[in-house]
Amino acid sequence: MKAWRISLAMACIAMLGACQRAPSPAGETPTPSTAAPAAAATAAAASTAGQPAQVSATQDMPALAIDTIDGKRFDLAQHRGRWVVVNFWATWCGPCLKEMPALSALDTMREYIDVVGLAYEDTTPEEMRAFLKKHPVSYPIALIDVYAPPGDFETPAGLPTTWLIRPDGKIAKRFIGPVEPHDIEAAITAAGGPAPPADKAG
């Protein structure tokens, strides 16, 4: 039977629709949970059943260790002491592509901010490398297996979805829809982090 293919197609259509909807207000207070181990077990069961997995809750201090497209390893735990932007996106998501240059600039210009992009789609590393040659960014990109997504982050209901992680590893804020660097920097300042440097007037 090919019921799982139908399920996957329906999921992709739903995600595409979410991507094309008007974005929610710039920031949204996250609802972290300590129930992620159970959510991870649910995701693993769905993967075993041959269907895209769904994680229902995000841990207060999520773990993320994943191989990136450039052959390196990104481990969120190794970025303690820095603010980390975890951006869920996809190549077919127009708003995702529009925010990538700004996220790349943020990653480059702010020494205390690191960005990682998690491509939430069913594609191959070769196809992703070819895509990134046309759309280069300064931050690492990792492919997410939709059948076994990271167990500590809830499955995004729409793309892009961005999580801001505090230097102590805890969730600071969630953004649903396109996000601008000033939104992220404002969230960092509001959470007790450094204020962005003042723009120099000419």
N, C-alpha and C positions, 0 to 999 in steps of 0.2 A: 504493500500500500504506500501511497505517496502523500498521506495526510500531513506528514510533517512539512512537506514542501509547501502545501497550501497554508499551513500555519505560519511558516516563515514569510511567505509572500504577503499575508495579511499583516504581519508585524511590520514589515518594511513599508507597506502602504501607510500604516498608522504613523510610523516615525516620520515619513516624508510629509504627511499632513501636518504633523506637529511642527516640523521645521519651517513650513511655509506659513503657519499662522503668525499673526502679529505677536511680537514678543511680549512677555509679561513685564511688569515694572522691573526696573534695572536690577534690584536686589530682592532676595527673599530670604527670610530667616530660616535656617536649616532646622530639620527635626531629627537630629542624630539619635541613634538608638544603640543599646548594648545588645540587641537581639540579632546582630549580624551572624553569629555562628549558625543559628537556625536558618537564617536566610541563605547562607552559603550552602547548607545541606540541601535546601530546596533547589538551589541553582544546580548543584551537582546531580540531583535526581532528574531534573529536566534535561540536563545534558545527556545523561545515560539513556533517556527516553528518545533522544534524537530530535529534540525541540529546542528552540532558542530559550535560554534560561532567563529567569526574572529574579532579581534580588530586590526585596521589598523595603529594606531599611539600610541606612548608612551608620556605621559605627562612629562614636564620639571621637575616637582616635584611630582612624582607619590605617590599615597597612596596605602597601602597594609595592610589589617587587615584580618587575616585568622587563622582558627583553625589548629593546628598541630597534627600529628599522636600520640604524647605523651599526648594529652588531654589538652594542653596549648593553649595560644593565642599569635600569633606573630603579632605585630603592628609596622610597619615601623616607624611611627611617634615617637614611644617611644625609638628609637635608634638614635635620634639626638645627634650630638657630636661624632659619631662613623662612620667609613666607613662600609658600608654594601654591601655584595656580594649576589645578588639575582640570583640563578642558576636554570634555567629551564632544566629539565632532564626527563628521563624515564627509567624504569627497562630494557626495551628491547634495549636500546641504548648502544652499546659497548663502544664508547668513553666517554659516560657519566659515566659509571661505573669505567673506568680507572682513571678519574680525581677525583673521590670522596675521596679517601684516602688523596690526596694532599690538597683538600679543607678542609678536616677535620683537618689536621695538621695546616693549616693556621688559622683556627678558634680557635684552641687551643693555638697556640704559639704567636699570635699577639693580645694583649689586646685591641687594638684600631680597630680591624676588627671583624665584626660579619658576619656569613654566614647563609643563609636560602636556603633550597632546595625546589623547587616547582615541584612536580611530575606531568608532563603533560601527563596523560594517563587515560584511562577508566578502573579503577580497584577499589577494595574495601579497606577500612581501614585495614581489617583483613589480606588481601593478602599483603598489603604494610608492615604491622608490621612483618609478617613472612619473607618477603624479607629483612627487615632491621636487623633481627636477624642474618642473614647470611652475611650482608654487613653493619655493624654498622658504624655510623658517629657521630661526636660530636655535630653537629649543628642540628637545628630543621628541620623537613621535613613536608611539607603540601601537600595534594592531591588537584590538580586543577581540577575543574569540567570543562571538555572540552565544555560543553553546556553553561556554564556561567563563563568564565575565568575572571581574574582580569581586570577591565575595564581601568586601567591606564597603563598597559603594552601591547604593541602590541603582537599579536599572533606570537610565534616563527616560522620562516620559516624552521628551522632545529634545531636539538638538538645535543649537548647542546648549549644553548644560555645563556650568563651571563651578568648581568648588575651590574656596580659598582656605588653605590650611595654615594654622598659626605656627610660629617657630617651635612651640612645644608639641606639635603634632596633632593638635585638636582642630576640629572644624570651626572656622570662624564665620563663614557665610556661604550661601549657595546662590548662584545667579542662573535664572532660567531665561533663555533667549540670548541674543547678542549682548556682549559686555564690552565696555570701553575701558581703556587703561585708567581713566580718572575715576570710574566706578570702583575698580579694584583698589586703587590707592586711597580713595575715601574710606573704603571698608577697613583697610589696614590702619589708617589713622584712628577711625572710630573704635577699633579694637585695641588701641593702645600702642600701635606701631608708629614708625616714623612718618612724618608728614612729607609729601613730595617736595623736592626743591622748588622754590619760587621761580616762576618764569622771569627771565630777564627781559625787561622792556628795552626796545631799541633806542 
